[in-house]
Amino acid sequence: MHPFTLQEIQCFDAVVREGGFQAAASALNRSHTAVFAAIAKLETNLGVTLLDRSGYRVGLTEAGRSFHRKAQALLGEMEALRVHARQLTMGEETHLHVVLGDTCPLHNGLQLLDGFFAGFPNTRLDLHFETIGGPSERLFENEADLILHWIDKSDPRLEWIDLGTISFVPLVAPGFLPFTSSRLITPEQMRGLTQCVIRDTARNIAKPSFYVVEGAPQCTVADHAMKKEVVLRGMAWGHLPHFMVEAELRDGRLLPITGRHFPGMDIELVAARRRDRPHGPVANRLWDYIQAHSQFADKPR
């Protein structure tokens, strides 16, 4: 077996990912001939056939599948090394963009950030508030360095620090329901009643909905503080984080309608950032600070 190059491995990976030589050449911004020659040289140097060229689409041989698994690990390490190298060349940031999501307890989030940025007066905190899908969208559009919110943990582009669980409770004001409250209240019973929902600040991504009763009249608000006031006044019903309504639940100003059809929900609150982009020294120190100091936890319903 003769030595092979990283460039040959990259061409091989691109052919596998793109499903053909021409598509791989376009993805790599190289000529079809150059990619074809790189793969041929790689196979010759290895002494094994990696690609099955007998069909309409290029496929992997058994040896090719095994080799590609190892190649992916190598390419992943190379990308991590490139990111690390870029980090080493970055000076201290003048700004860090942080987004607090609507599921983050405001007091805890601000206390955490204040505790850190007090020690870095030369780095300005640009703080923003976003709801539902907005924080993740800001992160993926490179408009945020860090978010405190929930994420899709299956997304390989993200890394996160678990902060705790936030419980959301379905609530009404006394006298709001025109029927007797029970744990068997159905969506059909609630459909004629106004539901208060948070306005999603995401601009371009699909917008998830959490326990929204289809067909029910809606009152849309910007944040949970306004939502709480609307529900307290008996203008609508809705889900609110437990940490915001503990006093109102104790003194009976708000009543839970938790039950079979409205079980409430638990949200995993995290600090999240992009795994696939470099972070400067202050951003990395903030990450370490959060790991060492943060623990948000809501009380169970």
N, C-alpha and C positions, 0 to 999 in steps of 0.2 A: 504494500500500500504506500502511495506517495502522499506528500503533504497536500492539503487543500486550503483554500483561502476563505475568509469571512464573506467576501463578495460572492463566492460560489454558493455558500450556504444561504445567503440572502436571496439569490436568484432562485434557488431550489424551493425555499419557503414561499416565495411569491408565486411561483408556478402552482404549488399545491393550494395556496389560499385563493388564487384567482381562477384556477381551473384551466389554465392554458398558457402557452408561451406569449401570445400577443397581449393578452390581458396583463400578464406579469410584467411585460416590457413597458406597457403604459403606466402601470402602478409605480415602477421603479424609474420611469423617465429614461429608459435605455432602449436600444434597438432590439428588435426581435432576434436578429442574428447574434448579438452579444449575449443575450439571455440563453439562447439555444446552445451556443458554444460553451458558456459557463457550466451548464448542466452536463453536457457531454464530457467536459474535462473533469468535472467532479466524479462522475461515474467511472471514468477511466482511472483516475487516481485512486479511487476506493476499490476498484475491481469488482463492483457489484452494480446491477441495474436497479435504479431507484424508481424510475417512472415506466408505467405501462402505456405505450403509445399505440396500442392496437385498436383502441376504440375511438369513437367520435371525440370524446373528451379525454384528456390526459389523466391517468389515474396513478395511484401508488402501487408498487409491488409490495410483497410482504416485507422484504428488506427495506423498502422505501418508507413504509409506515413506521418501522422500528427506528430507522435513522431520523425521520422527521420529528419524532417525539423528543429525541435527544437534541436535535437541532433547535427546536423551539425553546428548550431550557437554556441553551447557549445564547440564543438571540435575546431572550429575556434578561439574562445577566448582562449582556452588552448594553442593552438599553438602560438598565439600572446604573451601569457604570457611566454612561453618557450623562444621565441626569445628575449623578453625584458630581461629575466633573463640572457641569454647569453651575451647580450649587457652590462649589469651591471658588468659582470665579466671581460670585455675586457679593457685593458689599451689603452693608446693612440697608434695609429698605427704608425709604422715606414715608411710604404709606403701606398699610395693610387693610384690606377690605374684608370685613366680617359681616355676615348676615345672621341675625337672630330670626328663627322661624317662629310661627305662631304657637308651636307646642312647647317652646322653651320658657320656663318661668323667668319673667323679666328680671326680678330681683337677683336671682342666682346668676343669670347670664351676665348682667352688668357688673355684679360684684366680682365675678371671675375675671372679666376683661380688665376692670379697673385695677385689680390687684397685680396684673401683669404689666399693663402699659404704664403704670406709675414708675416702673423701673426703666422705661425706654422712651425718654422724652423726645428723642430725635426721630422716632417713628410715629407718624400720625395714624390714629385709628379712624378709618372711615366705616361707620357703623350704619347698617341698613336693617329694615324690618320687612320681611316678606312672609306670605302665607301659602300654605298647602304645597303646590308644586313650584312656587317661586324660588325658594332657596336652592333647590337642586338645579334649576334652570340657570340661575346666576353662576353657580359653580361650573357647569358645563359650558357656559358661554364666556368663561374666563373673566367674569365680573366680580368674583369673590375668591378670596384665598382660603376662607374657612367658613363653614356654616354650623350653627347649633340648631338641629332639627332632626327629622327622621329621614332615612334614605332607603333605597333599594340595596340591601346588603349583598345581593348576588351580582352587582355591577362590578366587574374587575377593575374599572377605572378609579374606584374609590377605596380609601382606607378610612378607618373610623376609630373613635374611642367611645365606648359605652358610658353614658352618663347616668342612666337610670330609666325608670318606667313612669310614664305619665298616664294616669287613668282619666278617661272621659266618661262623664255620666249624663244620661238623658234626663232633662229637668223641666219642670213646669212651676209656675207660681200657684199658690193656693187659689182655688176657684177657677182656674183656667180651663180645666177639663169639663165638658158638658155631660160627662158620665162618670161612674164610680171608678176610681183608680184601682188597678190590680196588676199583678205580674203577668197577666195574659192580655194586656192591651195590644191590639194588632195594628199594622200599618193602615188597614182599611178604616179603623176608627180614627186614626190621626190624619187621614188624608184631607179632611175638611178643615183642619186647623192650620194656622200659619206656622211655618217652621223657619227659624232664624238660622242662616248659614253664613259662613265666612266667604268673602270674595277671594277667589284664587288670583294671585298676582303673576302666575306664569303666563307668558305671552304666546309661546309657540308649541309647548308640549301638550299632550293629551291630559286633560284635567280630571283627576280622580274625584269621586264623591264618596263621602263617608256617612252612611245611614241617612241619606236623603230620601224622603218619601216621594216617589214619583207621582206627579200630578197634584201635589199639595201646594197651596199658595206659599210664597216665600218672602221673607224679609232678609235682604242681603246687607251685611255690614262689613266693615274693614278689619275688625279685630275682635278678640274675645272680650275685651273690656266693654265695648259697645254692645256686644251680644249679651253679656251678662245683664246690662241695664235693661235691654229690651225684654229679656225673659223675666226679670224681676218685676217689671211693670205689667206683666200679663199680656204683653202684645204678641208674643209668640212663644214657642217651645224650642228647645235645642240642646245639643251636647256641649258641655263645658268641662274644662279640666278641673279635677277634684281640688287641686291646690288653690284655685280661685274662689271656691264656693263653700269652703269648710264652715265658716261662720254662719252663712245663710242656711246651710243644711242643719246645723245644730239648733238654730232658733226657729226653724220652720218657715223661713221666708222663701225657701225653694224646696221643692219636693222631688225626689227621684222617681222616675217611672221605669226603672230597670226591671227587666223581665225576660221572658222567653223570646219575644220578638225584638226587643230593644235591650240587648245585653250590655250596652256600653262597649268601650274598647280600650285596650292598652296600647300605647305608642312607645316604641323604644327610642328614647332621645339619645342622640349621639353628637359628638363633634366630628365633622367630616371634612376631608380635603381630597384633592386629586392625587392619586398615586402615580399617574403617568405624566406629571409635569414637575419641574424643579421648584424648590422652595428656598427662599433666602434664609440667612442666619437667624433673623428675628422671628420669622414664621416657624422655623424649626424649634426655637426656644419656647415660643408660645405653645406649640404642640406638646413639648415635654412638660411645660407648666400645667397644661390641662390634664395630662396623664397623672400628674402628681397631686393635683389639688381639687379636682372636680368630682362631685358625686351628687347628682340631683335624684331625688326619689319622691314620688307622690305616694300618698296613702291609698290603700286599696279601697275599692267601692264598698 
